[in-house]
Amino acid sequence: MFSKDIGIDLGTVNILIYVKGEGIVLNEPSVIVIDDETKDVIAVGEEANSMLGKTPGKLKAIKPMKDGVIANFDMVASLLEHFLRKVKLGTKISKPRILICCPSNITEVEKNAIKEVAEKTGAKKVFVEEEPKVAAVGAGLDIGKPEGNMVVDIGGGTTDIAVLSLGNIVTSASIKTAGNTFDQNIIDYIKEKYKLLVGEKTAENIKIKIGTVKQGKSKNKMEVKGRDLVGGLPKTITISSEEIEVALKESIKKIVAMIKVVLEQTPPELSADIIERGIIITGGGALLNGLPELLQEELKVPVFKAEEPLSCVAEGTGIMLEKLYYIDK
């Protein structure tokens, strides 16, 4: 019996599993709920995510991935074991090969921790690859040629920036300013301006529905419910896209500054290729209204959003499992 090769995008916000020959078979939030007294797992993924901010005393909702790396080893192992059981992969006779993704510039200790989690699920062999490289492949870039390709992968915990050529990363950087930071920016802005406390899920919903990073690009509004910090009672306000642009401004500036640093470190021949071919943005952050236009203005280089930015890393694992010469063994 043949085993199935598996690609795992171990994201801070979502875990995606790609099965060779089948495509993406699972996409669920990286959340787990445990009983704090017995340590039993109560819920994972979508079910656990629906409980965020709503659990009673003894139940605890945990996001075991923080800033793209494992913050709680045992909880990530439990998540992966549950999800791999759910998609019915691997048996005692046939164990799968697993390609698992991590942010660029993580330490060897963190990389080994990720590998250990995957091995604990019963993999025959585990490959660990850097996310921007896998995202570039998933976005349709041919990174095997002697040409410069640049990708900016804005995930939940980190933004990974890389220039690739001949199948590998030439220059790269990773910063902990990404989707979760944007949510916190929105929470802080509403708290400061309206004295209203909103939760993470509400902030994320605001970002998705009316978020923009370019002034004048969007003029949408939405009602937001939360707890009044002055009176302590529930309260509703109306917030606009223009306000979200203000809330996200500093974080976007940090990402732009880091992209410039990577471009400055890039060999001139590869820089010439990037000017001609442009920069691809992937990850959930790529969906922010006005981001490609803003980056293009700031960097003076063409910027394109990937066709399916949320699934680029997972799709990339599938392509790389077909072409193992791309993988650092």
C-alpha positions as CSV (number, residue, x, y, z in Angstrom):
1,M,0.0,0.0,0.0
2,F,1.4,3.4,-1.0
3,S,1.6,6.3,1.4
4,K,0.4,9.7,0.4
5,D,2.7,12.7,0.5
6,I,1.4,15.6,2.5
7,G,2.1,19.3,2.6
8,I,1.3,21.3,5.7
9,D,1.0,25.1,5.9
10,L,1.4,25.5,9.7
11,G,0.0,29.0,9.9
12,T,-0.4,31.2,12.9
13,V,-4.1,31.7,12.0
14,N,-5.0,28.6,9.8
15,I,-3.6,25.2,9.2
16,L,-3.9,23.9,5.6
17,I,-3.2,20.4,4.5
18,Y,-2.4,19.4,0.9
19,V,-2.5,15.8,-0.2
20,K,-0.6,14.8,-3.3
21,G,-3.0,14.0,-6.0
22,E,-6.0,15.4,-4.1
23,G,-5.2,19.1,-3.5
24,I,-6.1,21.0,-0.3
25,V,-8.2,18.7,1.8
26,L,-8.3,20.7,5.0
27,N,-8.3,24.4,6.0
28,E,-9.1,25.1,9.6
29,P,-8.1,27.7,12.3
30,S,-5.0,27.0,14.4
31,V,-7.1,27.0,17.6
32,I,-7.6,24.3,20.3
33,V,-9.9,24.3,23.3
34,I,-8.8,22.3,26.4
35,D,-10.2,21.6,29.8
36,D,-7.8,23.5,32.1
37,E,-8.3,21.0,34.9
38,T,-8.0,17.6,33.1
39,K,-6.0,18.9,30.1
40,D,-8.4,17.0,27.8
41,V,-8.9,18.4,24.3
42,I,-12.5,19.6,23.9
43,A,-12.5,21.1,20.4
44,V,-10.1,22.0,17.6
45,G,-10.1,24.0,14.4
46,E,-13.5,25.6,13.3
47,E,-15.3,24.4,16.4
48,A,-12.6,25.7,18.7
49,N,-12.5,29.0,16.8
50,S,-16.2,29.6,17.4
51,M,-15.5,29.4,21.1
52,L,-12.8,32.1,21.2
53,G,-13.6,34.7,23.8
54,K,-16.7,32.8,24.9
55,T,-15.3,29.9,27.0
56,P,-16.4,29.4,30.7
57,G,-13.9,29.3,33.5
58,K,-12.4,25.8,33.2
59,L,-12.3,25.7,29.4
60,K,-9.3,27.5,27.7
61,A,-9.1,28.5,24.1
62,I,-5.4,28.4,22.9
63,K,-3.7,29.6,19.7
64,P,-0.5,27.4,19.9
65,M,1.2,29.2,17.0
66,K,2.6,32.6,17.8
67,D,4.3,34.8,15.2
68,G,4.7,31.9,12.9
69,V,6.5,29.6,15.4
70,I,5.4,27.0,17.9
71,A,4.5,28.6,21.2
72,N,3.0,25.5,22.7
73,F,4.6,22.3,21.4
74,D,2.1,19.8,22.9
75,M,-1.0,21.7,21.6
76,V,0.4,21.9,18.0
77,A,1.1,18.2,18.1
78,S,-2.5,17.6,19.3
79,L,-3.8,19.8,16.5
80,L,-1.8,18.1,13.8
81,E,-2.7,14.6,15.1
82,H,-6.4,15.5,15.1
83,F,-6.3,17.0,11.6
84,L,-4.3,14.1,10.1
85,R,-6.8,11.6,11.6
86,K,-9.6,13.7,10.2
87,V,-8.3,13.4,6.6
88,K,-7.5,9.7,7.2
89,L,-3.9,9.7,6.2
90,G,-1.2,7.2,6.9
91,T,-1.4,3.7,8.5
92,K,0.9,1.5,10.5
93,I,2.1,0.0,7.2
94,S,2.3,3.1,5.1
95,K,3.6,6.3,6.6
96,P,3.4,9.6,4.6
97,R,6.2,12.0,3.7
98,I,5.4,15.4,5.1
99,L,6.6,18.8,3.8
100,I,5.9,21.4,6.5
101,C,6.4,25.2,6.1
102,C,7.9,27.7,8.5
103,P,8.8,31.4,8.4
104,S,12.2,32.4,6.9
105,N,15.0,33.3,9.4
106,I,13.7,31.1,12.2
107,T,16.3,29.5,14.4
108,E,17.5,25.9,14.0
109,V,15.9,25.1,17.4
110,E,12.5,26.4,16.2
111,K,12.9,24.5,12.9
112,N,13.8,21.2,14.8
113,A,10.7,21.8,17.0
114,I,8.5,22.0,13.9
115,K,10.1,18.9,12.5
116,E,9.6,17.0,15.8
117,V,5.9,17.9,15.8
118,A,5.5,16.4,12.3
119,E,7.6,13.3,13.2
120,K,5.4,12.8,16.3
121,T,2.4,12.3,13.9
122,G,4.0,9.3,12.4
123,A,5.6,10.6,9.2
124,K,8.1,8.5,7.3
125,K,10.2,11.5,6.4
126,V,9.8,15.2,7.2
127,F,11.0,18.1,5.1
128,V,11.0,21.7,6.5
129,E,10.9,24.5,4.0
130,E,10.7,28.3,4.3
131,E,7.3,29.8,3.6
132,P,8.3,32.5,1.1
133,K,10.0,30.0,-1.1
134,V,6.9,27.7,-1.0
135,A,4.6,30.6,-1.5
136,A,6.5,31.7,-4.6
137,V,6.2,28.2,-6.1
138,G,2.4,28.2,-5.2
139,A,1.9,31.6,-6.8
140,G,3.2,30.1,-10.1
141,L,6.7,31.5,-10.1
142,D,9.4,29.3,-11.7
143,I,12.1,29.8,-9.1
144,G,14.4,27.2,-10.7
145,K,15.8,29.5,-13.4
146,P,18.7,31.9,-12.9
147,E,16.3,34.9,-12.7
148,G,15.3,37.0,-9.7
149,N,11.8,36.5,-8.3
150,M,10.5,38.4,-5.3
151,V,7.7,37.4,-3.0
152,V,6.1,39.1,0.0
153,D,4.1,36.6,2.1
154,I,1.9,38.5,4.6
155,G,0.5,35.8,6.9
156,G,-1.1,35.9,10.3
157,G,2.0,36.0,12.5
158,T,4.8,37.1,10.2
159,T,5.5,38.9,7.0
160,D,8.2,37.0,5.0
161,I,10.0,38.7,2.3
162,A,12.4,36.9,-0.1
163,V,14.3,37.2,-3.4
164,L,14.7,33.8,-5.0
165,S,16.9,32.5,-7.9
166,L,18.0,29.0,-9.0
167,G,15.6,27.3,-6.7
168,N,16.6,29.0,-3.5
169,I,16.5,32.1,-1.3
170,V,19.2,34.7,-2.1
171,T,18.1,37.5,0.4
172,S,15.3,37.4,2.9
173,A,13.8,38.9,6.0
174,S,10.9,38.1,8.4
175,I,9.1,40.5,10.6
176,K,6.4,39.9,13.2
177,T,4.2,42.5,11.7
178,A,1.3,40.8,9.8
179,G,-2.4,40.0,10.0
180,N,-2.6,39.6,13.8
181,T,-0.8,42.9,14.2
182,F,-3.4,44.6,11.9
183,D,-6.2,43.1,14.1
184,Q,-4.5,44.5,17.3
185,N,-4.0,47.9,15.5
186,I,-7.8,48.1,15.0
187,I,-8.5,47.0,18.6
188,D,-6.2,49.7,19.9
189,Y,-7.6,52.4,17.5
190,I,-11.2,51.8,18.6
191,K,-10.2,51.6,22.2
192,E,-8.3,54.9,22.0
193,K,-10.8,56.9,19.9
194,Y,-14.2,55.5,20.9
195,K,-13.4,54.1,24.4
196,L,-14.9,50.8,23.2
197,L,-13.4,47.4,23.7
198,V,-13.8,44.9,20.9
199,G,-12.4,41.3,20.6
200,E,-10.0,39.7,18.1
201,K,-12.7,38.2,16.0
202,T,-14.5,41.5,15.7
203,A,-11.3,43.3,14.7
204,E,-10.5,40.6,12.1
205,N,-14.1,41.0,10.7
206,I,-13.6,44.8,10.4
207,K,-10.3,44.3,8.6
208,I,-11.8,41.8,6.1
209,K,-15.0,43.8,5.4
210,I,-13.8,47.4,5.3
211,G,-10.0,47.4,5.8
212,T,-7.9,49.5,3.4
213,V,-4.3,50.7,3.4
214,K,-4.6,53.4,0.7
215,Q,-6.3,56.8,1.4
216,G,-9.4,57.4,-0.7
217,K,-9.4,53.8,-2.1
218,S,-12.4,52.7,-0.1
219,K,-15.2,54.6,1.6
220,N,-17.1,51.8,3.3
221,K,-18.6,51.9,6.8
222,M,-19.8,49.3,9.3
223,E,-21.4,49.0,12.7
224,V,-19.3,47.6,15.4
225,K,-20.5,46.3,18.8
226,G,-18.4,46.1,21.9
227,R,-18.2,47.0,25.6
228,D,-18.1,50.7,26.6
229,L,-15.0,51.2,28.7
230,V,-16.5,54.2,30.5
231,G,-20.0,52.8,31.4
232,G,-19.2,49.1,31.1
233,L,-22.4,48.5,29.0
234,P,-22.7,47.1,25.4
235,K,-22.4,49.9,22.8
236,T,-22.6,50.2,19.0
237,I,-20.5,52.6,16.9
238,T,-20.0,53.2,13.2
239,I,-16.5,53.0,11.8
240,S,-15.2,53.8,8.3
241,S,-12.5,52.5,5.9
242,E,-10.6,55.8,6.2
243,E,-10.3,55.1,10.0
244,I,-8.9,51.6,9.4
245,E,-6.3,53.1,7.0
246,V,-5.2,55.4,9.8
247,A,-5.1,52.4,12.3
248,L,-2.9,50.3,10.0
249,K,-0.6,53.0,8.7
250,E,2.4,52.4,11.0
251,S,2.3,48.6,10.6
252,I,2.2,49.0,6.8
253,K,5.2,51.5,7.0
254,K,7.2,48.8,8.8
255,I,6.5,46.2,6.1
256,V,7.4,48.7,3.3
257,A,10.7,49.5,5.2
258,M,11.6,45.9,5.5
259,I,10.9,45.2,1.8
260,K,13.2,48.1,1.0
261,V,15.9,46.6,3.1
262,V,15.7,43.3,1.3
263,L,15.8,45.1,-2.1
264,E,18.9,47.0,-1.0
265,Q,20.6,43.7,-0.2
266,T,19.7,42.1,-3.5
267,P,22.5,41.6,-6.1
268,P,22.1,44.2,-9.0
269,E,21.4,41.5,-11.7
270,L,18.5,40.1,-9.7
271,S,17.3,43.6,-9.0
272,A,17.0,44.2,-12.7
273,D,14.9,41.1,-13.0
274,I,12.6,42.2,-10.2
275,I,12.1,45.6,-11.9
276,E,11.0,43.8,-15.0
277,R,9.0,40.9,-13.4
278,G,7.6,42.7,-10.4
279,I,6.9,41.6,-6.8
280,I,4.2,39.0,-5.9
281,I,2.3,39.4,-2.7
282,T,0.7,36.3,-1.0
283,G,-1.0,35.4,2.3
284,G,-4.1,36.8,3.8
285,G,-2.6,40.3,4.1
286,A,-2.5,40.4,0.3
287,L,-6.3,40.8,0.3
288,L,-6.1,44.2,2.1
289,N,-7.8,46.8,-0.1
290,G,-5.2,49.0,-1.9
291,L,-2.1,47.1,-0.8
292,P,-0.7,46.3,-4.3
293,E,-1.1,50.0,-5.4
294,L,0.4,51.4,-2.2
295,L,3.5,49.1,-2.4
296,Q,3.9,49.9,-6.1
297,E,3.9,53.6,-5.3
298,E,6.4,53.2,-2.4
299,L,8.8,50.8,-4.1
300,K,8.6,52.0,-7.7
301,V,8.4,48.4,-8.8
302,P,5.3,46.6,-10.3
303,V,3.4,44.7,-7.6
304,F,0.9,41.9,-8.2
305,K,-1.4,40.0,-5.9
306,A,-1.3,36.2,-6.3
307,E,-4.4,34.6,-7.8
308,E,-5.2,32.7,-4.6
309,P,-3.1,34.4,-2.0
310,L,-4.6,32.4,1.0
311,S,-3.7,29.0,-0.4
312,C,-0.3,29.8,-2.1
313,V,1.8,28.1,0.5
314,A,-0.4,24.9,0.6
315,E,-0.5,24.7,-3.2
316,G,3.3,25.3,-3.2
317,T,3.9,22.3,-1.0
318,G,2.0,20.1,-3.5
319,I,4.2,21.3,-6.4
320,M,7.4,20.9,-4.3
321,L,6.4,17.3,-3.3
322,E,6.2,16.6,-7.1
323,K,9.6,18.2,-7.7
324,L,11.7,17.2,-4.7
325,Y,14.8,18.8,-6.2
326,Y,13.4,22.1,-5.0
327,I,13.5,20.9,-1.4
328,D,16.5,21.4,0.9
329,K,17.1,17.9,2.1
